[in-house]
Amino acid sequence: MFSIKHKSAHVTKLYLNRSLVLGSLAGLTILFLLGAAAYAHLGDIPQVDARVGGLKAASFPKGNESAALRLAVNETGITAVTAEQLRTANFRFDTLSPATISLSRNGDAVPFLVKETATGSALYFYAQAITNTLEAPAIYLLQSGEGLAMAQLKSPPSGKGTSYGTHWYRWEENSSLLTQTNSDDIWFGPLLLAPHAWKLSLDTIRPTNGPGSLTIQLWSSTQDIPDPDHHVAVALNGRSLTNWYWDGIREETIELDIPQDTFAATADNLLTIAMPGDTGATGEALYLDWIQLAYESELTTRYGQVLFGSSADNLLVHDTSKQMLIFDISNAAAPTYLYDYVYLENQVAFAGTGSNRTYAILEPDQALVPEMNRIPQWEESLRSTTHGADYLAIIADVNGFGEAIQPLLALRQQQGLRVTAVSITQIYDEFGYGQQTTNAIRDFLAYTAANWQPPAPRYVLLVGDASYDLLNTANSPNKNLLPTALVKLNNDWGDEYIASDTWFTIFDGETPQMAIGRFPAQTLSELTAMVQKTVDYETAVTTDLNWANNVLLVADDEPLFDTISDQFAATLKNDGYFVHELHMSVNENIHYEIMSAINQGVGLVSYVGHGGPRMWGDEAVFHADDAAMLTNATRLPIFATFTCLNGAFADPEIDSLAETLLGEAGGGAVVAIAPSGRVPLSLNDNANTTLSQAFYQVYTGNEAATIGDVLLLAKQEQTAVSTIHLFNLLGDPALRFHQP
């Protein structure tokens, strides 16, 4: 039997520093215990009443009929939908046939078989799940039109058949997101610390006592002076299979043969992966990724659908029915339905199709059942070349978000911008083949730049929060409402994945083409506060804007940070700003000075130094918890923090400092420029070439009138990929900031 075991867990975050017992961990490690789950249901479509730029700000479905169905698949195997299920989903068709219905995945036709069952006709197809990417589940689209019929082959047996085949069992627990890895698969299972013995009960397999094979994929996350510095002992049912040694931080694959008589045919089997901790290393840590077993087992549908391999000329399936279905799935893209077999006394005999073939056998009611969501008939296609926009708002499908954003859209339209708002689900449908993928967002933006009426969009506002827990399976406080891109960077400490909205606007090469920002709102109240603060900032009637000329610069207690802050101050003073500098090298007790300055009114707050997701410096001179005590509701600054992690908006467990300030209704910030990951010190070696210096040069010049343009122009001057992706704009990129 082929099976995949998935587990989800509560989110846990571990910060493992080089200075700790696991000192040779690759720097700061963030662990999120997450998992894989089904695709989210289609939410309410945000709507905007006014017509802007020739396109309704958010197009919406026509009526109740489904133009197509989105079939979400989480397991690999033969999958089926019945005619009755399709009618219940309001999918209209005359007959269930490849002549009138098409099935596809990522734009490629998927062959299917229509069979009559005891409960009516059903459509069967071979589905392949996604288990090791950030884009699960796999999505198949069912829609009207000519489809691809599955090939069929007669398979009467030519002699006595074997009753055994090679079965597979796969364990994979996508529960830990390891951002610091050079693996293409950044999802892993549990973290194991030596000495430890991890055990897996194989109670769902039914092997014979014949031979088999075992593959274990893992990631070792420590290194030390001894070579080798890792040791794993693998045993099955108490019988040693290997003592495996290797060295360093890397991906490691263990491939083993399992000898005859190692499997227990009449009892549960137990796999043990032990870390003795005997290499002499100070500490030893690894993450399990996945485990796959191949073993011999009887052919039967008694326990459910079976996927197996065989080279036999003839095969015999026990304890089955006359209605059993047989598929050759050796070519996953072109499976074949096998029929005309021989049934006798609860056994089915059929002819094999060749050497090293893979088959699926099942009773009609043992087919996998996908999760179905209807794809609406959108009123207007995003691919129409008659559209045009200067300002794009991409809105998460959350009740009320479409209405809450309208005051800002109206303001931008009054300012002369062509404004268009779009549902994220429509983007998935038209540019991602229904798949919830970040590529769909980038492809949509690239399409607007190349095909919509010129000029191309200048500003993109993402409305909704993002999370590394893409499918919200850990039930963390922060849900993934509108995803961000995870970009792999090579920094001072090696490879690391960080959250980047800028990635969406890079179509060719490495230079962003649009100013992009995000309202990282989880709730309607948070979004309402962000919209209101933005509108008030630009429209408040006041005779006193002197506060906006005030700047607060804070520097951590290292000479490099003092130098950078002083350079910022000189640039700002030359442009007429009143600068107040606080240097922690002079006085670390500046918490209340920071709070007081913000409450009195400053147009810009900037910090350079060490930091974390919710604070500045080891001393926490400013913390996210301070936001609730800010009373600067009518004097909102721009926050620009050139530190580490202050803008980690994709954290599923906590709100970063930048997010907290942006969502605080009674004060805080109107917009924030902040990093989603750690900033390599090498980027600050020459302050004149850093993004921060370029930002202030543009900010004080006459090149840009909006904060998004400032950051975009600064990024377009950069050569370091890290700086382009690390710093995100939280807030409206079209914000017109106050200048002296």
Secondary structure, DSSP 4 states (H G I P E B T S, - for coil): --EEE------------TTSTTTTSSSS--EEE----PPPPP-PPP---SEETTEESS--EEEEEEEEEEEEE-S-EEEEEEHHHHHHTT---SSSSTTTEEEEETTEE--BEEEEETTEEEEEEEE----SSTTPSEEEEEEES---BPEEEE---SS--BSEEEEEEEEE---EEESS---S--EE--EEESSEEEEEEETT--EEEEEEEEEEEEEE----SSSS-EEEEEEETTEEEEEEEE-SSEEEEEEEEE-TT-S-SSS-EEEEEEE---SS-S--EEEEEEEEEEEEEE-BSTTS-EEEEE--SEEEEBS--TT-EEEE-SSTTS-EEEE--EEETTEEEEE--STTEEEEEE-GGGSB--EEEEEEEESS-TT-TT---SEEEEE-S-TTHHHHTHHHHHHHHHTT--EEEEEHHHHHHHHSTT---HHHHHHHHHHHHHHSSSSPP-EEEEES---SSTT-TT--SS--SS--EEEEEEETTEEEEEEESGGGG--STT---SEEEEE--SSHHHHHHHHHHHHHHHH---S--GGGGEEEEEE-SSHHHHHHHHHHHHHHHHTT-EEEEEETTT-S--HHHHHHHHHH--SEEEEES-EETTEETTTTSEEGGGGGG---TTSPPEEEEESSSTT-TT-SS---HHHHHHH-TTSS-SEEEEESSPPPGGGGSSGGGSHHHHHHHHHTSSS-SBHHHHHHHHHHT---HHHHHHEEEES-TT-B----
